Amino acid sequence: YNIGEPIANLNHASFMRPDTLVPIICASLMLFALIIVFIIWKRRIWFYAKFELHPFDRDECENEGKRFDVFVSYSTEDSDWVREMIRKLEDDWGYRVCFHELHFEGGASIAANCERAVHLSKRTLCLISRNFLASPWCRAEFDAARSFDVNYHKRRLIVVKCEDVNVNEIPENASEIKYYLKNFTYIDKNSYLFDVKLKYVLPQTKQGPVANEETPLLVD
């Protein structure tokens, strides 16, 4: 058919010619593939739960010299229930976990310890509670992790809201956390499929367990 010829003048045979049919088929297949990818992306948590399919959002921190899979930042006032989460991360899921009670170097400043913990871990997991918000050291750990993400253009900070904290009532001394909860995605500890959502944002390749942790692993 001739370019510029009215559609009404084209007959059925015109559309069946290879030079017409092939581009139509290719465009249709590409559109179909894009729709499938979009559906999987929208339902990526469901696909991960069902099939452990994780084609998006992966960041395995390769060749960065990380010692830990995740640094867990929490208030010592919450230690009783946090220990169970750390046990799950280590024993059930096989992650190498950094946490201050075991790995912070004695004699070093808390600021230096939390900075190294963030830089040596593939993820920083902040467990937001009222005790966390009230602790200047927890807020410093959050700020260190957030600064790392901003400075290096990463998304390695994982925020879990562990209590029914009213975001609008968060005090000004925790303004960075308040801003984050209002503008970025976080995980609610009491939400449906919490374990799946948490495992999805953690690294998929793992450092593995540590045989001997009698000495702080943040020390060179």
Buried (B, 14 or more C-beta within 10 A) or exposed (E): BEEEEEEEEEEEEEEEEEEBEEEEEEEEEEEEEEEEEEEBEEEBBEBBBEEEEEEEEEEEBEEEEBBBBBBBBBBEBBEEEBEEBBEBBBEEBEBBBBBBEEBBBEEBEEEEBBBBBBBBBBBBBBBBBBBBBBBEBBBBBBBBBBBBBEEEEEEBBBBBBBBEBEEEEBEEEBEBBBEBBEEEEBBEBEEEBEEBBBBBBBBEEBBEEEEEEEEBBBEE
